[in-house]
């Protein structure tokens, strides 16, 4: 496992996201890449074990616009077998999805045995953007806290492991990243009118985030707050915690070669295998 301590924060009940603390840095580029490579290899070993044992996991990302969710997800998946992982980028629901219960579309994305699903935004939109922008009634988003907890408890009881991250940056860092995107023609597409409008309602969103973290951080599915002002450290913190949580109690030893396969290799291919 990682030799460095995670800086993931689990806020105490009643604490505010703005009180999460100072944002740490990685000591050097060399240290970043060394730990990144080691963590990605560990996660690949975990993915192999999940495939062999038919286990399932869901990794959930919420966070401010431009907080680095996509970059963290890219580092998570970079060395994984793409056949065993699926990234879901969650946008506004379609007309058909709006006609059903708000969790219906997420039930369709629960991974099958042996797979890992990663969510770039998730079912928490009901108590964040839908609450703030008025897309859900007050009664609906207030009711949703219990619905979300029950949804996750049902999945966990069925053997799914869930890891939840909220990537936090401060308003000054967000503005700096917006400016960076404007200067880079390859990143300008990332900045939308919705991003600018959401920034103008930072206080409203912060209140919604605080309520979400307090009401839906449960013993079996706690929220992990990633201090994201410094991207390298945030990415490592995500990987450290995914490796820790998904690898907990998992047998990572490679399986012994089936004796029948070993014999076929020896007699039909003329090869020998040394254990």
C-alpha positions in Angstrom: 0.0 0.0 0.0 1.0 3.7 -0.3 3.8 4.8 2.0 2.3 8.2 2.5 -0.6 9.2 4.7 -3.8 10.3 3.1 -5.0 13.8 3.7 -8.6 12.8 3.0 -11.0 14.6 5.4 -14.1 13.2 7.0 -16.0 16.2 8.3 -17.4 16.0 11.8 -21.2 16.4 12.0 -22.2 20.0 11.7 -18.8 21.1 10.2 -18.8 23.2 7.0 -17.0 22.3 3.8 -15.2 25.7 4.0 -13.6 24.5 7.2 -12.0 21.4 5.7 -8.5 22.7 6.3 -5.3 23.6 4.4 -4.7 22.0 1.0 -1.4 20.0 1.0 1.1 19.7 -1.8 3.3 16.9 -3.2 6.9 17.4 -2.3 8.2 16.9 -5.9 7.2 15.8 -9.4 9.4 12.8 -9.0 7.6 11.8 -5.8 4.3 12.3 -7.5 5.0 10.0 -10.4 6.7 7.3 -8.3 3.7 7.0 -6.0 1.2 7.4 -8.9 2.8 4.4 -10.7 2.8 2.3 -7.5 -0.8 3.0 -6.7 -2.0 2.4 -10.2 -0.3 -1.0 -10.2 -2.0 -1.9 -6.9 -5.4 -0.8 -8.3 -4.8 -3.1 -11.3 -4.1 -6.0 -9.0 -7.4 -5.2 -7.1 -9.3 -5.1 -10.4 -8.0 -8.5 -11.3 -9.1 -9.9 -8.0 -12.6 -8.3 -8.4 -12.8 -10.0 -11.8 -11.7 -13.4 -10.5 -14.1 -13.3 -7.5 -17.1 -11.6 -9.1 -17.0 -8.6 -6.8 -18.4 -5.2 -7.6 -17.5 -1.6 -6.7 -18.8 1.9 -7.4 -16.6 5.0 -7.0 -18.5 8.3 -6.8 -17.2 11.8 -7.5 -18.9 15.0 -6.7 -17.2 18.4 -6.4 -17.0 22.0 -7.5 -16.8 22.9 -11.2 -13.1 22.7 -12.3 -12.2 20.9 -9.1 -10.3 18.1 -10.9 -12.8 15.2 -10.9 -12.0 14.3 -14.5 -8.2 14.3 -13.9 -8.6 12.1 -10.9 -10.8 9.7 -12.8 -8.3 9.6 -15.6 -5.5 8.6 -13.2 -7.7 5.9 -11.7 -8.5 4.3 -15.0 -5.2 4.9 -16.8 -3.7 1.4 -16.3 -6.9 -0.6 -15.6 -8.3 -3.2 -18.0 -11.0 -1.2 -19.9 -13.1 -4.3 -20.1 -13.6 -4.3 -16.4 -14.3 -0.7 -15.6 -17.0 1.7 -16.8 -17.0 5.5 -16.4 -20.4 7.2 -16.3 -20.5 10.9 -16.9 -23.8 12.0 -15.4 -25.6 15.0 -17.0 -29.2 16.2 -16.9 -31.7 13.4 -17.1 -33.4 12.7 -20.4 -37.1 13.1 -20.9 -37.7 9.4 -20.3 -35.6 9.5 -17.2 -37.5 12.5 -15.8 -40.7 10.5 -16.2 -39.4 7.9 -13.7 -38.1 7.9 -10.1 -34.8 9.9 -10.0 -32.8 6.8 -9.0 -34.1 4.7 -11.9 -31.3 5.7 -14.2 -28.7 4.8 -11.7 -30.0 1.4 -11.1 -29.4 0.8 -14.8 -25.7 1.6 -14.2 -25.0 -0.7 -11.2 -22.1 -2.9 -12.3 -22.3 -6.6 -12.9 -20.1 -9.0 -11.0 -16.4 -8.5 -11.6 -16.8 -4.9 -12.7 -16.0 -1.5 -11.3 -18.2 1.6 -12.1 -17.0 5.1 -11.7 -19.4 8.1 -11.6 -18.4 11.6 -12.7 -21.3 13.2 -10.7 -24.0 10.9 -9.5 -27.4 10.4 -7.8 -26.5 13.3 -5.5 -27.6 15.7 -8.2 -31.1 15.6 -6.6 -29.8 17.3 -3.4 -27.3 19.6 -5.2 -28.0 21.1 -8.6 -31.7 20.1 -8.6 -32.2 21.6 -5.2 -30.3 24.9 -5.9 -31.7 25.4 -9.4 -35.2 24.5 -8.4 -35.5 21.4 -10.7 -36.8 19.4 -7.7 -39.4 20.6 -5.2 -38.4 21.3 -1.6 -40.4 18.2 -0.5 -38.6 16.1 -3.2 -35.0 17.0 -2.3 -35.7 16.8 1.4 -37.1 13.3 1.0 -34.1 12.4 -1.2 -31.6 12.2 1.7 -33.3 9.1 3.1 -33.8 7.7 -0.4 -30.1 8.1 -1.2 -29.0 6.4 2.0 -31.3 3.5 1.5 -30.2 3.2 -2.2 -26.6 2.8 -1.0 -27.4 0.5 1.9 -29.3 -1.8 -0.5 -26.3 -2.0 -2.8 -23.8 -2.5 0.1 -26.0 -5.3 1.5 -25.9 -6.9 -1.9 -22.1 -6.9 -1.8 -21.3 -3.7 -3.7 -18.4 -1.6 -2.3 -19.0 2.2 -2.5 -16.4 4.9 -2.2 -17.6 8.5 -2.3 -15.4 11.6 -2.9 -16.2 15.3 -2.8 -13.4 17.2 -4.4 -13.1 20.6 -2.7 -11.4 23.7 -4.0 -11.8 27.3 -2.8 -13.4 30.1 -5.0 -10.0 31.7 -5.7 -8.6 28.4 -7.1 -11.7 27.9 -9.2 -11.4 31.3 -10.8 -7.7 30.6 -11.6 -8.7 27.4 -13.3 -11.4 29.1 -15.3 -8.8 31.6 -16.5 -6.4 28.7 -17.4 -9.2 27.1 -19.5 -9.8 30.3 -21.3 -6.1 30.7 -22.2 -5.8 27.1 -23.4 -7.8 26.5 -26.7 -7.8 22.7 -25.9 -9.6 23.3 -22.6 -12.0 26.1 -23.5 -14.8 23.7 -24.3 -14.8 22.7 -20.6 -16.0 26.2 -19.5 -19.8 26.6 -19.8 -22.4 29.2 -19.0 -23.7 26.9 -16.3 -20.2 26.9 -14.7 -20.3 30.7 -14.5 -23.9 30.7 -13.2 -23.1 28.1 -10.6 -20.1 30.2 -9.4 -22.4 33.2 -8.8 -24.4 31.0 -6.5 -21.5 29.6 -4.6 -23.1 30.3 -1.2 -26.3 28.4 -2.2 -24.3 25.4 -3.4 -22.0 25.4 -0.4 -25.1 25.2 1.9 -26.4 22.3 -0.2 -23.0 20.5 0.0 -22.9 21.0 3.7 -26.3 19.4 4.1 -25.4 16.6 1.7 -22.2 15.7 3.6 -24.0 15.8 7.0 -27.1 13.8 6.0 -25.6 11.2 3.7 -22.2 10.4 5.2 -23.1 7.0 6.8 -21.0 4.5 8.6 -21.0 2.1 5.6 -20.7 4.8 2.9 -18.9 7.9 4.4 -18.0 10.9 2.3 -14.3 11.5 1.8 -13.5 15.2 1.2 -10.5 15.6 -1.1 -8.6 18.9 -0.6 -8.1 19.7 -4.3 -6.3 23.0 -4.7 -3.2 21.1 -5.6 -4.0 18.6 -8.3 -1.2 16.2 -7.9 -1.9 15.7 -4.2 -5.6 15.4 -4.8 -5.1 12.7 -7.4 -2.8 10.7 -5.1 -5.3 11.0 -2.2 -8.1 9.6 -4.4 -5.9 6.7 -5.5 -4.7 6.0 -2.0 -8.2 5.7 -0.7 -9.6 3.7 -3.5 -6.8 1.2 -3.1 -7.4 1.1 0.6 -11.2 0.8 0.5 -11.5 -1.6 -2.5 -8.5 -3.6 -1.4 -9.6 -4.2 2.2 -9.9 -7.9 2.9 -9.3 -8.8 -0.8 -7.0 -11.8 -1.7 -4.6 -10.3 -4.2 -2.7 -13.5 -4.8 -2.7 -14.7 -8.4 -4.6 -18.0 -8.8 -2.7 -21.3 -9.2 -2.6 -22.5 -12.7 -5.2 -25.2 -13.3 -3.6 -28.6 -13.4 -5.4 -29.6 -16.5 -4.1 -26.5 -18.3 -0.6 -27.2 -17.0 -0.7 -30.7 -18.4 -2.0 -29.5 -21.8 0.8 -27.0 -22.0 3.3 -29.7 -21.2 2.0 -32.4 -23.5 0.6 -30.4 -26.4 2.9 -27.4 -26.5 6.0 -29.0 -25.2 6.5 -26.2 -22.7 7.2 -26.3 -19.0 6.2 -23.8 -16.4 8.2 -23.1 -13.3 6.2 -21.8 -10.3 
